Amino acid sequence: MIRQLAEEGILFIHVIKWLFLAAIVGVLVGTTSTGFVLGLNLVIEAISRETWAYWLLPLGLALSAWLTSALVPEAGGQGVERVIRAIHLHSGKMRWQVVPAKIVATILTIGAGGSAGNVGPCVQIGSGLSSFLADLLQFDSYDRKTLVICGLSAGFASIFGAPLAGAFFGIEALFVGSIAYQVLFPSVVAALVGHLTASFLGIPDMGFIASSFPNFDSTLLLLSLAAGGVFGIISLIFVECLNGGKRLLYYFPVPPPMQGAIGGSLLLVIAWLVSPEVLGLGKETIQRALEGGTIMWALILGKMLTTTLTLNTGGSGGIVLPICFIGATSGSALGWILGLDPSLFAALGLTGLLAGAINTPITAVLLGLEFFGTSSVPYLLLSCTIAYLLSGHRSAIPTQLLQFTKAPALQAPLNQEIGEQEIQEKKEVTEEKNQKR
């Protein structure tokens, strides 16, 4: 009896402690995310009024590349992968300089027209602030890691306006094949408070709207299953595009600012060949796809290429919103091919690509639930889980740790970054060839 009381007392103290700490992180991250998004939107609106604004793209990427290579390398790229690596390798320890550097580099990139998102920067900014707070409070490694995960969840929830998805993103994005349930409660509190804080302060609503899903339509359920396979393959293609762009740059070793200028110039060429819609955040195109509007199929490949160039040539921004863009436009195209409501398939594509490209099926389903309503859940469950499985052991967030393989027959080294799987497989093939010789 005494032992049971002691256990309950410890758990009660644990709950009170993290209720308080996670709420502080939620307020801090919700406030910072709102300020960042409002500031970024002001820059985008100011620059978009000028007809010559697109010519700033090479300069913006060159400046971002210089900032992230010479001063704060952790602020480069998409952001989420840096946070996850810090959690796994450094118990969430991050330099405070990451926060201002990420803000400036992202504004330079997206403000000038680079193809990236604003979700990843909010996640990294929130996690950086949480790490700084943990240092001030002299937390041990476990508490610091938990606080940084709270920042991860709060950043996602505050900008998307989706506290359920945000809460699970913080505990699902860390691993492939498992979920960090031990930090579920702090993650939930931080996501809820971050969302409420950002909403109260007037963060622009990103709540995407699509057509209403029917209740358990057997034909649509089967089509959702097949669509999940399509989205899994598109996820695979996109991740390989990102990886291919990274490998290609190894053959052209030029200084980062010049790399950014060349990348920005190539972005202008792609935008001229395809459409200016492949640049920037792309929220308007996502919403148009979800409303069933006409979408150019070339936007799918165009967005893959521009995002790859932006994030691999010195640009700074997120990967989540480009994934939503590619998913929504792919789903819309699939709907037109099938002669069915493209709005519904755009919704399936948005969530399916999130599940497949970054291995977060639960987060994707919850995001769809919050955006598209409860009737969408059966269809989302089928498409997201299939997309997750068929995307294989790869991810647009290469620092996720592979905990379990996606099928028992698959062989892959566990407990290492999923981005290293391909490197490991190539090494094994090379060793086998050498042994045969």
N, C-alpha and C positions, 0 to 999 in steps of 0.2 A: 504493500500500500504506500509506504513512504517513498519507495523507488518510483512508483507510478506518479506520485505527486511531484517529485523532483523532475521527472521527465516533462510533465505538463508545464511546470514552471519555466523550464528552459525554453520550451517551444513558445510559450506566451511571450517571454522576453524577446525571443527571436522575431516574432510577428510584430511586436510593437517597434522594435529597433528598425526593421526594414520598411514598415509602414511609414515611419518618419523620414528615413533616409531616401527612400524611393520617391516619396512625395516632393522632397526638396529637389531631387534630380529632375523630376517631371516639370516643376515650375521653372527651373533654370533652363532646361532644354527647350521647353515650349516657348519661353520668352525669346531665347536666342534664335530659334528657328523662325519665329515670326519676323523678327528684325531682319534676319538674313534674306528671307523670301521677299519681303516688302522692298528691301534695298535692291535686290537682284531684279525684281520686276520694274522698278523705276529706271534702272540702267537699260533694260531691254526696251522699254517703251521709248525712252529718250533716243536711243540709237536707231530704233526701227523707223522713226520719223524721217530720217535722212536717206536719200536715195543712194548715196555713196557709202553707206554704212558697211556693206558687205566687204569692202576693200580693207576694213579694219581686221578681218579674220586672220590673215597671216601675222600681223603685228600682235594681235591678242594672244595667239598661240605661242609666238616667239617669246613674249614677256612671261607668259605662264610657265613655259619650259625653262626659262632662265631662273625664275623664282623657285621652282620645285626641284631644280637640279643643283643650284648653287647654294641655296639657303636652307630650305626645308624639304628634303626629298620625300618625306612621308606624306606631304600634301599633294603629291602628284597622282595621276590616275583616278580611279573611281572612288576610293575612300573606304568602302566597306571592307575590301580585302585587307587593308592596312589595319583596321580595327580588329578584325578577327585574328590576324597574325599576332597583334599585340596581346590579345587575350590568351592565345595558346602558348606563346613563347615568352612573354614578359609579364604575365599576370595582370594584363591591362595597363601596364605602364606606358604612358605616351607623353611626349614633350608638349608643354603648353603652347609652344610656338606654332604647333600644327593648326590651332584654331584660327588665328588671324591669317596665316598663310593660306589655309584652305578657302577662307572667305574671299581673299583677294584673287587667288588663282582661279577660282570658279567664276567670279564675276568677269575676269579677263576673258575666260574661255567662252562661257555661255553668252555673256553680254556682247561679245564680238560675233556670235553666231555659231560657235562650236556645237557639235552634236553630242550632248551629254544631258544628264538629268540633275535635278536639285534634291533628290531624296538621299543619295549617297553622301553629299556634302553635309546635310543636316545630321545624318547618322554619325559622321566622323567628328563634326563640331560638337555634338552632344556627348559623344564618348570622350573626346579630348577634355571637355569641361569636367566631366565626371572623374577622369583620371587626376586632373588638377585638384579637385575637391578631395579626393582620396589622399593625395599627398599632404594637403593642408591638415587633414584629420589624422595623419600618420597611420593609415589603415595597413593591416597585414595583406599578404598577397590574395587571400581568399576574398576578403571584403572589398579590396580594390577591384578585383575581377568582377565581382557581383555588381558593384556600382557602375562599372563601365558597361556591362550588359544592360543595365537600366538605362543608361544614356543611349545605347543602341536602339532599344525598344521605343523610348520616348521620341527619338528623332524620327523614326519611321512613322509612328502613330500621329505625331503632331503635324507633319506635312501632308500625309495622306488623309487625315481625318478618319482614321480607321484604328481605333484602340485595340480591338480584338486581334487583328492581323499584326499590329505592332508588337503586342505582348508576345505573340508566338514567334515573330521574326527574330527577336532577340535570343530566343533559346533554340530555334530550329536552324538558323543560318550558320551556326558554329560548326555543325557536323553534318555528314552525309550518312544517314542510317540510324541516327539516334537523336534524342532531344534532351536538353539540360533541364530536367524537371526541378532540380534542386534550387533553381533561381526563378521558378515560375511566379511565385507570389510577388517578389520585388519587381519583376518584369511587368506584371499586370498592373501594379500600382503606378509605376513610372509611366507606362503607356497611357493609362486613363488620365492621370494628372497632366501629362504633357499635352494630350489632345484637348482637354478642357481649358488649359491655359492658353494654348494657341488659338482656340476658337473664341475665347473671351477677348483676346487681343486683336482679333480680326484678321487672322491669316486667311489668304484667299482659298476658297473651297476647291478641292481637287476631286470632289465626289463625282465620278463619272456615272452617267446614266445610260441605260440600254433598255430595249423592249422588255416587257414582262415575260418571264418564262412560264410555260404551261405547267400544270401539275401532273407529273408522272406520265408524260407522253412517251409511249413505248418506242415509237419510231425515232423520236429525238434522242432518247436515251442511247439507242444503238448508234445513231449518228455521232453522238458525243463521244462514244467509245472510239469510233473510227477517227474522229477529229483529234482526239488525244494523241493518236499515233502520228498524225501529220504534224502536230505541234511539237512532239518529241523530236522528230527528224529536223524540223526547223530550228529547234533549240540546239541540236547537235551542230548544224551548219553554222549558226551564229557564233557558238563558242569556238569552233574551229577557225572561223574567220578572225576572231579576236586573237587566237593563238598564232595563226598564220601571219597576221600583221606584226605581231611582236617578234616572231622569228625572222621575218623579212628585214626588219630594221637592223638586225645583227650584221647583215651584209653591206649596210650603208652607214658606217660609223662617222657621223658628222656631229659637230657641236650641237647641244640641245636647242639653243635659240634658232639655229639654222634649220634644224629638224622641224621645229614648230612652224617656221615660216613656210617651208616646203609643204608640210602637212596642211596648213591653212590654205595655200594656193591650190592644192589638189581638191580640197573641200569645195572651193569655189567652182572648179571644173565640174565636179559631180553634181553640184546644185544646178549648174547651167544645163547639164545634159539631162537631168532627171526632173528636179523641181526644188525650189527653195524650201519646200516643206521638210526636206530631209535634214535641214539644219535646225539648230536651237532645241528647245524643250520638246516641241511637237505635241503639246497638249491639245491644241485645236484639232489636229488631224486625228488624234485618238478619239476625241468626242464625236467627230463627224463619222468615223467608222462605227462607233457604238450607236449612233442615231440611224444607221443604215444608209448613209450618204455614199456617193460614188467615190471610190478610192482607186488611184492609179496603182497597178500592180508593181510598177517599177519602184515604188516607194519602199517596198520591203527590202529589196537588195540594196537600194540606195541608202537606207538608214543603217543597214549593217556595215556598209563601207565607210560612211561618214563617222559613225560611232567608233569603229576600229581605228580610223585615222586620228580622230580627236584624242582618244585616250592613250594611243601609243606614240604620239608625236609631241608630247609635252602638255597636252590639255588636261584640265582638272575638272572633274564632275562625277556624276553618278551613272550607274549602269541600269538601275531599276526602271526609270522612265523610258529609256530607249527600248528596253525589253517589252514594256507595255505597248509601245508604238508598233514594234514589229509584230507582236502578238495580235493586237487589234486589227491591223491592216491585213495580216495573213488570214485571220478568221473571217474578216469581211470578204476577202477574195474567195475563200472557200464557200461561204454562204452563197455568193453570186454564181459560182460554178454549179452548186447543187440546186440552184433555183429556189432556195429557201431564204428565210429572213436573215440578211447579212448582219443585222444588229445582234442577234443572239449568238451567232458564231464569232463575231468580234469580241463579245464578252467572254466566250469560251477561250478564244485565242489569247486575250490579255492575261487571263489567269493561268492558262496552260503553259505559256512561255515562261511565266514566273516560276511555275512548278518545275519545268524541265531545265531551264537555263541556269537556275541557281539552287536547285534541289530543295525547294521549300513548298511541298504540296499542301501542307496544312495551312501555312500562311496564305497561300494563293486561294484556297477554298474560303477561308475566313474573309479575305479581302473581297472576294466575289459576293459573299453573303452580305457584307456591309454595303457594297455598292449596288447590287442587283436584287437583293431580297431573298427571303427564305426559299422561294420556289425554285431558285437557281441551283440550290445545293446538290441535289442528286446528279444533275448534269455536270456540275463542276467537279464533283468527286470522281466521276468516271474519267473525264478528260484530263484532269490534273494528275491523277495517279498514273495513268498510262503515259502521259508526257514525261513524268518524272522517271519512270522505269526506262523508257526508250531513249532518253538522252544519254544514258550510259554513265560511265565513271569520268565525267568531265563537268566543268562548271565555269560560268562567267565570273565566279568568285573563287579563284584558284587556291586560296588559303584555307578553305574548308577542310576539315580532317575527315577522311574516310573511316568510318567506324565499322560498318557492315557492308558487304557487297550487295548489289541489287538483286542478285540471283545466286543460289547456292553453287551452281556450276561455274560461276565466274571466279577467276583467280586474280587477286589484286592485293598488294601490300597494304595492310591496315595501319591506322593511327599515324598517317602521314598526310601532308597536304595533297589534295586531289589533283592539283596542278602538276604534281611530280609523277603522276601515274604514267603519263605518256613518255616522259623522260626515262622512267624506269623500264618501261616496255621496250623502248629503243635500245637501251643498254643491254637488255637481255637478248634481243635479236642480234645485236652486234657481237656479243660474247659467243652466241651459238655459231655464228658464221666463222668466227676466229677459231673456235674449237674444231670445226669441220675441216678447216684449212690445215 
